[in-house]
Amino acid sequence: MKKFIKSKITAALLCTFIITLLLAGCTQSKKSNTGKNSGNQEKDYDYTGFEDYTEDSLGITLKLPSKYLNNETIIPGKYEIMFGDISQLGKDTPKSETDPTEHMDLFYMPQKGEYCLFRILAYPSDKWDNWMNSGKKATDITGSSVSEEISRKDGTVYIYDQPTVDTSTLDSKNKASYEEIVKMLPAIRASIKAKASTMGDLGTFSTKDLNGKAVDNSIFSGHKLTMINIWATFCRPCIKELPDLQKMSENMPEGTQLLSIVGDADDDKLLKLAQQILKDKGVSYTNIIPDKPLKQYLDKNMVAYPTTLFVDSSGKIVGEPIIGERDMSVYKEILNERLAQVGP
């Protein structure tokens, strides 16, 4: 599994990304390895001493214990993974071919060692369903003892996954702390929810595309819906999905179009790099260079690359933004949903 980004949250920023008392009243929930929700809810637990935590790029919120976050004994980590086709499961293919598009891990980090307490995995729901309907179990793909579906949103299924941990290297004190945290996992799992994402309307802009052609808000007129993929030259998941976006742009539903904004194209060096990337990936659809108003908009609204927006003919946002890489089948499903929202 190839790590792209791992964000460690410090004590000063504990309540911002994917959580001094211990949860004494938690009871162990019944675990499932079938991929189905075990049914426990927040109301079943006491969250005294927990903090709300938001993972914007994965689109989830949850509660995590303050005591262990504040001393950095447990640390959220974010990984962005290149998505592979899970239909290849069981065939002679690398494990990376069955990895999810993206996921969050919660690590227990004593002085020696690093243990993953649980993961939240995100898969395209159609691929996940096809795989589950084949008669396999969720644990077959995750390789863990506990894996269960927790929610769905915008063509994505979220899986709670709890790996088996070898604690043989822990001393008695750290082992006691670890076991105490593990008892909290049912409560943490019950607190995980899909988060609504919002971004403001694009506003007025007048700029150029990467070919030097003038572009302004009138680019949206004449189209019921425009899909806008916002990417950056440093973002590998962004670059990976460009060829698929090109194919999608060539077969858009009537009254729709696809274009992009290169979020970091703010100097000649990056402009040339963006042009080279698009050439290498065979991309011909419009890629917009942000002018000052667009750059200010991105700085204010963006939480991660890539982000995909849908706007109507006047440039008004339609539905929620899609944060992070998605399979093309998911993009197409969401495009049709947003098109239905616009109406005739």
C-alpha positions in Angstrom: 0.0 0.0 0.0 1.6 3.2 -1.1 1.4 6.1 1.2 0.8 9.5 -0.5 -0.1 11.8 2.4 0.0 11.2 6.1 -1.2 14.0 8.2 -0.4 14.0 11.9 -2.7 16.2 14.0 -0.9 18.0 16.8 -2.4 19.0 20.2 -3.2 22.5 18.8 -5.3 21.2 15.9 -7.0 18.2 17.5 -10.5 19.0 16.4 -10.0 19.7 12.7 -9.1 16.6 10.7 -10.9 13.0 10.6 -10.8 13.1 18.5 -9.6 13.9 30.5 -11.6 11.3 31.1 -11.8 7.8 29.8 -15.0 6.3 28.6 -15.8 4.0 31.5 -19.4 3.0 30.5 -18.7 1.6 27.1 -19.8 -1.9 26.4 -18.4 -4.0 23.5 -20.7 -3.9 20.5 -21.4 -7.1 18.5 -18.9 -7.2 15.6 -19.7 -8.2 12.1 -17.4 -9.3 9.3 -20.0 -9.4 6.6 -19.8 -5.8 5.6 -23.2 -4.9 7.2 -23.7 -2.3 9.9 -23.8 -3.7 13.4 -26.5 -1.2 14.4 -25.1 0.5 17.5 -25.7 4.3 17.6 -24.3 7.3 19.4 -27.2 7.3 22.0 -25.8 3.9 23.3 -22.6 5.5 24.6 -21.4 8.2 27.0 -19.0 10.6 25.2 -17.8 12.5 28.2 -14.1 13.4 27.5 -14.4 13.0 23.7 -13.9 15.6 21.0 -15.6 16.0 17.6 -13.3 15.4 14.8 -13.8 16.2 11.1 -12.1 14.6 8.1 -13.0 16.9 5.3 -11.3 15.1 2.4 -13.0 11.8 3.3 -16.2 13.5 4.2 -16.8 12.1 7.7 -17.1 13.2 11.3 -16.4 11.2 14.4 -15.6 11.5 18.1 -12.2 10.6 19.6 -11.0 10.6 23.2 -9.3 13.9 24.3 -6.9 12.3 26.7 -5.1 10.2 24.2 -5.2 12.8 21.5 -3.7 15.5 23.7 -0.7 13.4 24.5 -0.4 12.1 21.0 -0.7 8.5 22.0 -3.3 8.1 19.3 -2.8 10.0 16.0 -5.1 10.2 13.0 -3.3 9.6 9.7 -4.6 10.2 6.2 -3.6 8.1 3.2 -4.7 8.7 -0.4 -4.5 5.5 -2.5 -4.6 5.0 -6.2 -7.9 3.1 -6.8 -7.7 -0.4 -8.3 -10.5 -2.7 -9.5 -11.6 -4.9 -6.7 -12.9 -7.4 -9.3 -9.3 -8.5 -9.5 -9.5 -9.9 -6.0 -8.3 -13.5 -5.9 -6.4 -13.1 -9.1 -2.6 -12.9 -9.4 -2.5 -9.1 -8.9 -0.7 -6.9 -6.5 -2.6 -6.0 -3.3 -2.6 -2.3 -4.4 -5.1 -3.4 -7.1 -7.7 -4.0 -4.5 -7.0 -1.0 -2.3 -9.7 1.7 -1.7 -9.6 5.1 -3.3 -8.8 6.7 0.1 -8.9 6.0 3.8 -8.2 7.3 7.2 -6.3 5.4 9.9 -6.2 5.9 13.6 -2.8 4.9 15.1 -1.8 4.0 18.6 1.7 5.2 18.9 3.6 4.4 22.1 7.4 5.1 22.4 8.2 1.9 20.4 6.0 0.7 17.6 3.0 1.9 15.7 -0.3 0.1 15.7 -3.4 0.8 13.6 -6.5 0.8 15.8 -8.9 1.1 13.0 -9.3 2.3 9.4 -12.2 4.0 7.6 -12.1 2.8 4.0 -13.9 4.4 1.0 -14.8 2.3 -2.0 -17.0 3.0 -5.1 -20.3 1.6 -4.0 -21.1 -0.2 -7.3 -17.8 -2.1 -7.3 -18.2 -2.9 -3.6 -21.7 -4.2 -4.1 -20.7 -6.4 -7.1 -17.9 -7.8 -5.0 -20.1 -8.5 -2.0 -22.8 -10.1 -4.1 -20.2 -12.5 -5.4 -20.4 -14.3 -2.0 -17.3 -13.0 -0.5 -16.9 -11.3 2.9 -15.8 -7.8 3.6 -12.8 -9.1 5.6 -11.6 -10.9 2.4 -10.6 -7.6 0.9 -9.6 -5.7 4.0 -7.6 -8.6 5.5 -8.8 -7.7 9.0 -10.9 -9.5 11.6 -13.6 -6.8 11.7 -15.0 -5.0 8.6 -18.4 -3.5 8.3 -20.3 -0.9 6.3 -21.1 2.3 8.2 -22.6 4.6 5.6 -23.0 5.6 1.9 -22.9 8.9 0.1 -22.5 10.0 -3.5 -21.6 6.6 -4.9 -19.1 5.9 -2.1 -19.4 3.2 0.6 -17.6 3.7 3.9 -16.2 0.7 5.7 -15.1 0.5 9.4 -12.1 -1.8 9.5 -10.3 -3.1 12.6 -7.0 -4.8 12.0 -5.5 -7.5 14.3 -2.7 -5.9 16.4 0.3 -7.6 17.8 1.0 -6.0 21.1 3.8 -8.3 22.2 6.4 -5.5 22.1 4.4 -3.2 24.5 5.5 -2.9 28.1 2.8 -3.4 30.8 2.0 0.4 31.0 1.5 0.9 27.3 -0.4 -2.4 26.9 -2.8 -1.3 29.6 -3.3 2.1 27.8 -3.8 0.2 24.5 -6.4 -2.1 26.0 -8.2 0.9 27.5 -8.4 2.6 24.1 -9.6 -0.6 22.4 -12.5 -0.7 24.8 -13.5 2.7 23.3 -13.6 1.6 19.7 -17.3 0.6 19.7 -18.2 4.1 20.8 -15.9 5.7 18.3 -17.3 3.5 15.5 -20.9 4.4 16.5 -20.0 8.1 16.2 -18.8 7.9 12.6 -21.1 9.8 10.2 -21.0 11.1 6.6 -20.4 14.9 6.6 -22.2 17.4 4.4 -19.7 19.4 2.4 -20.4 22.9 1.2 -18.7 25.4 -1.1 -19.8 28.9 -2.1 -20.6 29.9 -5.7 -17.7 30.6 -7.9 -18.4 34.3 -8.3 -17.2 36.4 -11.3 -13.9 35.7 -13.0 -12.2 36.7 -16.2 -9.0 34.7 -17.0 -7.5 32.4 -19.6 -7.2 28.7 -20.1 -3.9 26.8 -20.5 -4.1 27.4 -24.3 -4.3 31.2 -23.8 -7.9 31.5 -24.7 -10.0 34.0 -22.8 -12.5 32.4 -20.3 -15.1 34.0 -18.1 -18.4 33.0 -16.5 -20.1 32.9 -19.9 -18.4 29.5 -20.3 -21.3 28.0 -18.3 -24.1 29.5 -20.4 -25.7 27.2 -22.9 -25.1 24.2 -20.6 -27.6 23.0 -18.1 -24.8 21.6 -16.0 -21.0 21.9 -15.9 -18.8 19.5 -14.1 -15.6 21.3 -12.8 -12.7 19.2 -11.7 -10.2 21.2 -9.6 -6.7 19.6 -9.6 -3.1 20.5 -8.8 0.2 19.6 -10.4 1.5 18.1 -7.1 -1.5 15.8 -6.7 -0.9 12.3 -7.9 -4.6 11.1 -7.5 -5.5 14.2 -9.6 -3.1 13.3 -12.4 -4.1 9.6 -12.3 -7.7 10.3 -13.1 -7.1 12.8 -15.9 -7.2 10.2 -18.7 -10.5 8.9 -17.4 -11.9 12.4 -17.2 -10.8 13.0 -20.8 -12.9 9.9 -21.8 -15.8 11.1 -19.8 -15.6 14.6 -21.4 -16.0 12.9 -24.8 -19.3 11.3 -23.9 -21.1 13.8 -21.7 -24.9 13.8 -21.5 -26.7 16.4 -23.6 -26.6 19.9 -22.1 -23.5 19.2 -20.0 -19.8 19.8 -20.2 -16.6 19.0 -18.3 -13.8 21.4 -17.6 -11.0 21.8 -15.1 -9.3 24.5 -12.9 -5.6 24.0 -12.3 -5.5 25.2 -8.7 -1.8 25.8 -8.3 -1.0 27.2 -11.8 0.1 30.6 -10.4 3.6 31.0 -12.1 5.2 30.2 -15.4 7.0 27.1 -14.1 3.8 25.5 -12.9 1.9 26.6 -16.0 4.4 24.7 -18.1 4.3 21.7 -15.8 0.5 21.7 -16.0 0.6 21.9 -19.8 3.1 19.0 -20.0 1.0 16.9 -17.7 -2.1 17.4 -19.8 -0.2 16.7 -23.0 1.2 13.5 -21.5 -2.2 12.4 -20.4 -3.9 13.2 -23.6 -6.3 15.8 -22.1 -8.0 18.2 -24.5 -10.9 19.7 -22.6 -10.7 23.2 -21.1 -8.3 23.8 -18.2 -8.7 27.2 -16.6 -5.9 29.2 -15.0 -7.2 30.9 -11.8 -7.2 34.7 -11.8 -7.1 36.6 -8.6 -10.9 36.1 -7.7 -10.8 32.4 -8.6 -7.6 32.0 -6.5 -9.2 33.7 -3.6 -12.2 31.4 -4.0 -10.0 28.3 -4.0 -8.0 29.5 -0.9 -11.3 30.1 1.0 -13.2 26.9 -0.1 -10.8 24.1 -1.0 -10.0 21.5 1.6 -8.3 18.9 -0.7 -7.3 18.1 -4.2 -9.0 16.9 -6.3 -12.4 18.5 -5.7 -15.2 18.3 -8.2 -18.1 20.8 -8.4 -21.2 21.0 -10.5 -22.7 24.3 -11.5 -25.7 25.4 -13.5 -25.8 27.7 -16.5 -25.4 30.8 -14.3 -22.5 29.3 -12.3 -24.5 28.5 -9.2 -23.3 25.4 -7.3 -25.6 22.3 -7.7 -25.5 19.8 -4.8 -22.4 19.1 -2.7 -18.8 19.1 -3.9 -17.1 15.8 -4.4 -13.8 15.9 -2.4 -11.1 13.4 -3.4 -10.6 11.0 -6.3 -13.6 8.9 -7.5 -14.1 6.1 -9.9 -15.6 7.1 -13.2 -18.7 5.1 -12.6 -19.2 7.2 -9.4 -18.7 10.5 -11.3 -21.2 9.5 -13.9 -23.8 8.5 -11.3 -23.4 11.8 -9.5 -23.4 13.8 -12.7 -26.8 12.3 -13.6 -28.1 13.0 -10.1 -27.0 16.7 -10.3 -28.5 16.9 -13.8 -31.9 15.8 -12.4 -31.6 18.4 -9.6 -31.3 21.2 -12.2 -34.5 20.0 -13.9 -35.7 20.4 -17.5 
